Amino acid sequence: MNHIDQNFLTAADVPDFLLRELLQPVYWERTYLALRDAGVTKYHEVGAGDALKKYNRWIESEAARSL
């Protein structure tokens, strides 16, 4: 799923997406919620640190408060 408009990507979509990605902000909260709504339950953060893991927990706590 891309983080700009939350559409699932095919291999053919990746080159155009990479160009768009350079020019647009990352909408992670919107993307995380869309992935969750699509049934995704496991995430693997690649790279140094665990910033997205912490951000995902914050998003979940905010979503629970709004219920």
C-alpha positions as a Python dict, from the first residue, in 0.01 Angstrom:
ca = {
    (1, 'M'): (0, 0, 0),
    (2, 'N'): (139, 339, -83),
    (3, 'H'): (143, 613, 179),
    (4, 'I'): (16, 892, -46),
    (5, 'D'): (-334, 778, -138),
    (6, 'Q'): (-351, 440, 37),
    (7, 'N'): (-383, 228, -278),
    (8, 'F'): (-227, -115, -301),
    (9, 'L'): (66, -122, -543),
    (10, 'T'): (152, -372, -812),
    (11, 'A'): (506, -422, -938),
    (12, 'A'): (420, -211, -1243),
    (13, 'D'): (308, 77, -1015),
    (14, 'V'): (634, 101, -821),
    (15, 'P'): (843, 320, -1060),
    (16, 'D'): (573, 590, -1082),
    (17, 'F'): (511, 568, -710),
    (18, 'L'): (879, 620, -630),
    (19, 'L'): (880, 941, -833),
    (20, 'R'): (561, 1065, -663),
    (21, 'E'): (706, 970, -324),
    (22, 'L'): (991, 1218, -368),
    (23, 'L'): (747, 1504, -412),
    (24, 'Q'): (478, 1427, -152),
    (25, 'P'): (465, 1402, 226),
    (26, 'V'): (426, 1067, 402),
    (27, 'Y'): (72, 1017, 533),
    (28, 'W'): (160, 737, 774),
    (29, 'E'): (-136, 769, 1012),
    (30, 'R'): (-383, 750, 724),
    (31, 'T'): (-189, 460, 572),
    (32, 'Y'): (-163, 268, 900),
    (33, 'L'): (-538, 299, 958),
    (34, 'A'): (-613, 188, 600),
    (35, 'L'): (-386, -115, 642),
    (36, 'R'): (-552, -199, 974),
    (37, 'D'): (-896, -167, 814),
    (38, 'A'): (-778, -400, 535),
    (39, 'G'): (-699, -663, 799),
    (40, 'V'): (-322, -625, 833),
    (41, 'T'): (-213, -725, 1183),
    (42, 'K'): (166, -760, 1158),
    (43, 'Y'): (416, -495, 1057),
    (44, 'H'): (792, -522, 1012),
    (45, 'E'): (991, -202, 1040),
    (46, 'V'): (1307, -207, 831),
    (47, 'G'): (1594, 19, 922),
    (48, 'A'): (1740, 166, 1234),
    (49, 'G'): (1520, 240, 1531),
    (50, 'D'): (1157, 175, 1604),
    (51, 'A'): (991, 510, 1533),
    (52, 'L'): (702, 366, 1330),
    (53, 'K'): (635, 102, 1596),
    (54, 'K'): (597, 379, 1853),
    (55, 'Y'): (388, 590, 1617),
    (56, 'N'): (158, 292, 1548),
    (57, 'R'): (100, 250, 1923),
    (58, 'W'): (15, 620, 1950),
    (59, 'I'): (-229, 594, 1657),
    (60, 'E'): (-397, 294, 1823),
    (61, 'S'): (-428, 476, 2156),
    (62, 'E'): (-581, 779, 1984),
    (63, 'A'): (-823, 557, 1790),
    (64, 'A'): (-928, 382, 2115),
    (65, 'R'): (-994, 720, 2281),
    (66, 'S'): (-1224, 829, 2000),
    (67, 'L'): (-1456, 529, 2045),
}
